[in-house]
Amino acid sequence: MIEVCLAVNPIAGMGGPLALKGTDGEARWIALRRGAKPISPSRAERFLRELKRHGVELLVYTATGLMGEAEARRTGHRTRIVHVAPEPTSRHDTFETVYRCLSKGVEIIIVVGGDGTLRDAYLAAAAHGGSHVIIPVPAGVKMYSAAFPPTPEEAAHALMDYLKTGSACLNEVADIDEESFRRNKLIVRLYGYVKTPCRHVVGVTKEPPPPGEDEAKKAIARRVVEDYAKPCTLLILGPGTTTKAIADLLGAEKTLLGVDVIHNGKTIARDADEETIYRLLKSHLEGGGKAYLVVSPIGGQGFILGRGNQQISPRILRLLIEKMGKDAIVVVSTPSKLRRVKILRVDTGDPELDAMLRGYIRVITDYNEETLVRVV
């Protein structure tokens, strides 16, 4: 039986569908008041069930309730409680759980959350001294750290690989300033490096954009506007500078880091939350109109859905595909960015939907150019 430490951040990811850009600080209380549903417990269970499916039995050192105890018990793994977590939990409880696990001699740390949760686990390990393996299970709104596997199931396979090989590599722990992020300004801070399994992590590309990026974005924008910005057509634009170029060409307002809805050249929902997008899409499609979702790979990880744009939920995607087909999901990327990411990724939180979206997709890379890219 394998001994591991498990620390689940119960509120991680809750702010995504509400367009809150995270759950640090005051955002967690806003998310709770607005009825946001927990995301990380189900993702922890996906991770634990995948291990069970492959015959890996765990002895889980963890905290009470949804910080790990409940998920481990529901998936049939044995537990030992090292920390009694209050309700609601805070980042202190992540730190305390990991630190107490290490004091018990547990060497493998599993954390379920986003960048902030990984940061707190890293700080606990650093405070305890020594070098420990940390496997983060993705459940946050934004994940800029290089250590995250793409899905909970991949995180389980990362653990299994480490158990077989003992091989670990250093990967970055990074986090953003959420308050600046909500003001459309991206500030990323590097906290340090953690040992993670060498395989199954996404990694982050840090090459600066080459010259000519702006011209490429303008060319992509012209193509999208000509092909998709027709009268009575709803355009849902995901985050990023490439999608912002589309709005700029239309003369419409666009948030750089949010999801915006444009109709007939005007922004009708700025930095929209999941409920607003779904309501507008449903009403428009039921009225006989057309709609398209335009997304671009986020950061250097290649995610087109599920990281940084959780406002585009599974029910929105299923409705769009049902009424318009998969071709209603339009992916755009500059050629240089596509060369860096190589493949595209989806992690919507709905494994069946993710499977439906995988395969090859056409990516608009210039006015008259498309590239066929694999989605994994």
C-alpha positions in Angstrom: 0.0 0.0 0.0 1.4 3.4 -1.0 1.5 6.2 1.5 0.6 9.6 0.2 -0.4 13.0 1.5 -3.6 14.4 0.0 -4.6 18.1 0.3 -7.8 19.1 -1.5 -8.7 22.8 -1.8 -12.5 22.6 -1.6 -13.0 26.0 -3.2 -10.5 25.8 -6.0 -12.0 26.5 -9.4 -15.4 27.7 -8.1 -14.8 31.2 -9.4 -14.2 30.2 -13.0 -17.8 29.9 -14.3 -18.6 33.1 -12.5 -15.8 35.0 -14.4 -14.1 35.8 -11.1 -10.7 34.7 -12.4 -10.0 32.7 -9.2 -11.0 32.3 -5.6 -8.2 34.2 -3.7 -9.2 36.8 -1.2 -12.7 38.3 -1.4 -13.5 36.3 -4.5 -14.0 33.2 -2.5 -16.8 34.8 -0.5 -18.4 36.3 -3.7 -18.4 32.8 -5.3 -20.0 31.2 -2.2 -22.7 34.0 -2.0 -23.5 33.5 -5.6 -24.0 29.8 -5.1 -20.9 28.4 -6.9 -20.6 24.7 -6.7 -17.4 22.8 -5.6 -15.3 21.5 -8.5 -12.2 20.2 -6.8 -13.8 17.3 -4.8 -15.0 15.6 -8.0 -11.6 16.1 -9.7 -9.9 14.5 -6.6 -12.2 11.6 -6.9 -11.4 11.2 -10.6 -7.7 11.0 -9.7 -8.3 8.5 -7.0 -10.6 6.3 -9.0 -8.1 6.1 -11.9 -5.5 4.8 -9.4 -8.0 2.3 -8.1 -8.9 1.2 -11.6 -5.2 0.3 -12.1 -4.9 -1.6 -8.9 -3.1 1.1 -6.9 -4.2 1.1 -3.2 -3.4 4.2 -1.1 -3.0 4.9 2.5 -4.0 8.6 2.5 -2.8 11.0 5.1 -5.1 13.9 4.8 -7.4 16.5 6.5 -11.1 16.0 7.5 -14.1 16.5 5.2 -13.7 17.7 1.6 -10.0 18.5 2.1 -9.3 14.8 1.4 -11.0 12.5 3.8 -14.4 12.3 2.1 -12.9 11.8 -1.4 -10.6 9.1 -0.3 -13.3 7.2 1.6 -15.7 7.5 -1.4 -13.2 5.9 -3.7 -12.2 3.1 -1.3 -8.8 4.2 -0.1 -7.7 4.0 3.5 -7.3 7.3 5.4 -5.3 8.7 8.4 -6.3 12.1 9.6 -3.4 14.6 10.3 -5.4 17.8 10.4 -9.0 18.7 11.5 -10.0 21.4 9.0 -12.5 24.1 10.0 -15.3 25.2 7.8 -14.7 27.1 5.7 -11.1 26.1 5.0 -8.3 28.5 4.1 -4.9 28.4 2.5 -3.5 27.8 6.1 -5.2 24.4 6.1 -3.4 23.4 2.9 -0.1 24.4 4.5 -0.9 22.7 7.8 -2.0 19.4 6.1 1.1 19.1 4.0 3.4 20.1 6.8 1.9 17.5 9.2 2.0 14.8 6.5 5.8 15.4 6.0 6.2 15.3 9.8 4.8 11.8 9.6 7.4 10.8 7.1 5.1 10.8 4.0 7.2 11.6 0.9 4.6 11.9 -1.9 2.3 15.0 -1.8 -0.9 15.2 -3.8 -2.6 18.6 -4.0 -5.9 19.3 -5.8 -6.4 22.9 -6.8 -4.8 25.6 -8.8 -1.7 27.7 -8.7 -2.4 29.0 -5.2 -2.9 25.5 -3.7 0.3 24.3 -5.3 2.1 27.4 -4.0 0.9 26.7 -0.4 2.0 23.0 -0.6 5.4 24.1 -2.0 5.8 26.6 0.9 5.0 23.9 3.4 7.5 21.5 1.9 10.1 24.2 1.9 9.4 25.0 5.5 9.8 21.4 6.5 13.1 21.1 4.7 14.2 18.4 2.2 13.0 17.7 -1.3 9.6 16.0 -1.7 7.7 15.0 -4.8 4.5 17.0 -5.4 1.9 15.9 -7.9 -0.7 18.6 -8.5 -4.2 17.6 -9.7 -5.6 20.4 -11.8 -8.8 22.0 -10.4 -8.1 25.7 -10.5 -9.3 28.6 -12.6 -5.9 29.6 -13.9 -2.8 27.3 -13.8 0.4 29.0 -14.9 2.7 26.6 -13.0 4.6 24.1 -15.2 4.0 21.2 -12.8 0.4 20.5 -13.6 -0.7 17.4 -15.6 -3.5 18.2 -18.1 -6.3 16.2 -16.3 -6.9 14.3 -13.0 -6.4 11.0 -14.9 -3.1 12.1 -16.3 -2.1 13.1 -12.7 -2.8 9.5 -11.6 -0.6 8.2 -14.4 2.1 10.6 -13.4 2.0 9.1 -9.9 2.1 5.5 -11.3 5.1 6.4 -13.5 6.9 7.8 -10.5 6.2 4.7 -8.4 7.7 2.6 -11.2 10.7 4.7 -12.1 11.4 7.0 -9.2 12.2 9.6 -11.8 11.4 13.2 -11.0 12.2 16.6 -12.6 12.1 20.2 -11.4 9.1 22.3 -12.6 8.1 25.8 -11.8 5.6 27.0 -9.2 4.0 30.2 -10.4 0.9 32.2 -9.5 -0.7 35.4 -10.7 -1.9 38.4 -8.9 -5.7 37.8 -9.1 -6.6 41.4 -8.3 -4.5 42.7 -11.2 -5.9 39.8 -13.4 -9.5 41.0 -12.7 -8.4 44.4 -14.0 -7.2 42.9 -17.2 -3.5 43.0 -16.2 -1.4 39.8 -16.1 1.3 39.6 -13.4 2.9 36.2 -12.9 5.3 35.6 -10.0 7.7 32.6 -9.8 7.8 31.1 -6.3 10.3 28.3 -6.8 10.7 24.8 -8.2 9.2 21.5 -7.1 10.0 17.9 -8.0 7.3 16.3 -10.1 7.2 13.2 -12.2 9.0 13.9 -15.5 6.2 12.6 -17.7 2.5 13.7 -18.0 3.1 17.4 -17.0 2.1 20.1 -19.4 5.0 22.5 -18.9 5.0 26.1 -20.0 6.7 27.6 -23.0 8.5 30.9 -22.2 9.8 32.0 -25.6 9.0 35.6 -26.3 6.6 36.2 -29.2 8.6 36.7 -32.5 8.3 39.8 -34.6 5.2 39.9 -36.9 2.7 38.5 -34.3 0.5 41.6 -34.5 0.2 41.3 -38.3 -0.6 37.6 -38.0 -3.4 38.4 -35.5 -4.9 41.1 -37.8 -4.9 38.6 -40.7 -6.7 36.0 -38.6 -9.2 38.6 -37.5 -10.0 39.6 -41.1 -10.7 35.9 -41.9 -12.9 35.3 -38.9 -14.9 38.5 -39.4 -15.5 37.7 -43.1 -16.5 34.1 -42.4 -18.4 34.3 -39.1 -19.4 37.8 -38.2 -22.5 37.8 -40.3 -25.8 39.6 -39.4 -27.8 38.0 -36.7 -24.8 35.8 -35.7 -23.6 35.5 -32.1 -19.9 35.5 -31.6 -18.6 34.2 -28.2 -14.9 35.3 -28.0 -12.6 33.6 -25.5 -9.7 35.3 -23.7 -6.5 36.4 -25.4 -4.8 38.9 -27.7 -5.7 37.0 -30.9 -9.4 37.0 -30.1 -9.2 40.7 -29.0 -7.9 41.5 -32.5 -11.2 40.2 -33.9 -13.2 42.5 -31.6 -10.9 45.4 -32.5 -11.6 44.9 -36.2 -15.3 44.9 -35.5 -15.0 48.0 -33.4 -16.4 46.2 -30.4 -15.2 46.3 -26.8 -13.3 43.2 -25.7 -11.8 42.2 -22.3 -8.3 40.8 -22.7 -8.7 38.0 -20.1 -12.5 37.5 -20.1 -15.2 35.9 -22.4 -17.2 38.4 -24.3 -20.3 38.1 -26.5 -20.7 40.1 -29.7 -23.8 40.5 -31.9 -24.0 42.6 -35.0 -20.7 44.2 -34.3 -21.6 45.3 -30.7 -20.6 43.8 -27.4 -23.7 42.7 -25.6 -22.0 40.9 -22.7 -18.6 42.0 -21.5 -16.5 39.7 -19.3 -19.6 37.4 -19.1 -20.2 34.7 -16.6 -21.4 31.2 -17.5 -25.1 31.9 -16.8 -25.1 35.0 -19.0 -23.4 33.2 -21.9 -25.7 30.2 -21.7 -28.9 32.4 -21.5 -27.8 34.5 -24.5 -26.8 31.5 -26.6 -29.9 29.5 -25.8 -32.2 32.5 -26.6 -30.4 33.2 -29.9 -30.3 29.7 -31.1 -33.9 29.0 -30.3 -34.8 32.2 -32.3 -33.2 30.7 -35.3 -29.9 32.5 -35.2 -26.4 31.2 -35.7 -23.6 31.2 -33.2 -19.9 30.6 -33.1 -17.4 30.2 -30.3 -13.9 31.5 -31.1 -11.0 30.4 -28.8 -7.3 30.5 -28.9 -4.6 28.4 -27.0 -4.1 30.0 -23.6 -0.6 30.7 -22.5 2.1 28.1 -23.5 0.1 25.0 -22.5 -2.1 24.6 -25.5 -5.5 24.6 -23.7 -8.3 25.8 -25.8 -11.1 24.9 -23.3 -11.0 24.4 -19.5 -8.1 26.6 -18.4 -8.8 30.3 -18.0 -12.2 30.1 -19.7 -14.3 27.9 -17.5 -17.2 30.3 -18.2 -17.5 28.3 -21.4 -19.1 25.4 -19.6 -20.0 21.8 -20.7 -23.7 22.8 -21.1 -22.8 25.7 -23.3 -20.5 23.5 -25.5 -23.1 20.8 -25.7 -25.9 23.2 -26.7 -23.6 24.8 -29.3 -22.6 21.5 -30.8 -26.2 20.2 -30.8 -27.5 23.2 -32.7 -24.5 24.1 -34.9 -22.2 21.1 -34.9 -18.6 20.9 -33.8 -17.5 23.3 -36.6 -19.1 26.1 -34.5 -16.0 25.9 -32.3 -13.5 28.0 -34.2 -9.9 27.8 -33.1 -7.4 30.6 -34.0 -3.7 30.9 -33.3 -0.7 32.6 -34.8 1.7 30.2 -36.6 4.5 30.9 -34.1 2.3 30.1 -31.1 1.1 26.9 -32.7 4.6 25.8 -33.4 5.4 26.2 -29.7 2.4 24.4 -28.3 2.4 21.7 -31.0 -0.8 20.0 -29.7 -4.1 21.4 -28.3 -5.7 20.3 -25.1 -9.2 20.3 -23.5 -10.2 19.8 -19.9 -13.8 21.0 -19.5 -14.5 19.0 -16.4 -16.8 16.6 -18.4 -14.7 13.5 -19.5 -17.3 12.4 -22.1 -17.4 15.9 -23.7 -13.6 16.0 -23.6 -13.5 12.7 -25.5 -16.0 14.1 -28.1 -13.8 17.1 -28.6 -10.5 15.2 -29.1 -9.1 14.4 -32.5 -8.0 16.8 -35.2 -9.3 20.3 -35.7 -8.6 23.1 -38.2 -6.9 26.1 -36.7 -7.0 29.4 -38.5 -3.4 30.7 -38.6 -3.6 33.4 -41.3 -6.1 35.0 -43.7 -5.8 32.2 -46.2 -4.2 29.5 -44.1 -5.4 26.7 -41.8 -3.5 24.0 -40.0 -4.8 20.6 -38.9 -3.9 20.1 -35.2 -4.5 17.3 -32.8 -6.6 17.9 -29.7 -5.8 15.7 -26.8 
